[in-house]
Amino acid sequence: MTAKQPSQADLDRILNEHPMLCNCGYGKYRGAGFNHAADRADLAANLDQVRIAYAWLGTLHPAGDRPWLSSYGLKHDGENAGIGYVTNGAMIAAAYLAGAPVRVHPGSLNVGIGVSLTPAKMPAPDGSFTSWLAVQAGADHPVGDLARDAAHDDCWPSAGADYRQFADHLAEHGAGEPVRSALREAWEAYSGHSVSSDYDDEEF
C-alpha cells in the first residue's frame, strides 16, 4: 500500500471501474426511494472520508490465510480506532485505491477486504510445543479446544520453550482452571513430564 493520498481523479477512476459502487456499498440498496446514481454522486463528493479510510487501511496488515474482514465491519473497526465516521462505500473505494484485495459478494452491499487488524503470527519452530499443539486442533477434547484457542491468539508465545511461559500467558489473560488443566495435560503429553496443578500458583 502506498502512503500517497488519493486524488479526486483517483476516486473518479475507481467509480468508473466499478459502476455498482456507491456510498452505501457495492450494489443497489433495496430501500424505498434509493437512487443509485445519486448515491454514486455522493460517494464521488466524499473524497475526505475516502482519504481517511485510505490512510487507516495503510496501518493494517495482509490477511494472509486468515478470514477476510467485511467492509461494513471494517468501517466500524476504524471508527472504534478513532478515525471518525466513514461510509461503507468510502471504505470500499479506499480499499481499491490502497491495492487491498477486495471480494464482491453478489446480493450484498458489503465486500470482503483482505486485511487484518493484527500481524500474522510467525510459524512456530519445528518440534516446539506450539507446533505439537497445532496438530491437536481437530480433537474433540479440552486439548483440542486449547489448540484452537491458541491458533487464534495473536499473543500466544509460539516460540515458548518451557511450561512456565504458557502457564504465565494463560494467567495473564485470566484463564480458568479448565483451560489451565488442558495446558497441563497437553504439556505432559508433549514433554513426557508431569506438571503439578500447584505450579500455576507458585511464586517465582
C-alpha positions, 0 to 999 in steps of 0.5 A: 500500500502506498502512503500517497493520498488519493486524488479526486481523479483517483476516486473518479477512476475507481467509480468508473471501474466499478459502476455498482459502487456507491456510498452505501456499498457495492450494489443497489440498496433495496430501500424505498426511494434509493437512487443509485446514481445519486448515491454514486454522486455522493460517494464521488463528493466524499473524497475526505472520508475516502482519504481517511479510510485510505490512510487507516487501511495503510496501518493494517496488515495482509490477511494472509490465510486468515478470514477476510474482514467485511467492509461494513465491519471494517468501517466500524473497526476504524471508527472504534480506532478513532478515525471518525465516521466513514461510509461503507462505500468510502471504505470500499473505494479506499480499499481499491485505491490502497491495492487491498484485495477486495471480494464482491459478494453478489446480493450484498452491499458489503465486500470482503477486504483482505486485511487484518487488524493484527500481524500474522503470527510467525510459524512456530519452530519445528518440534516446539510445543506450539507446533505439537499443539497445532496438530491437536486442533481437530480433537474433540477434547479440552486439548483440542479446544486449547489448540484452537484457542491458541491458533487464534491468539495473536499473543500466544508465545509460539516460540515458548520453550518451557511450561512456565511461559504458557502457564504465565500467558494463560494467567495473564489473560485470566484463564480458568482452571479448565483451560489451565488443566488442558495446558497441563495435560497437553504439556505432559503429553508433549514433554513426557513430564508431569506438571503439578496443578500447584505450579500455576500458583507458585511464586517465582 
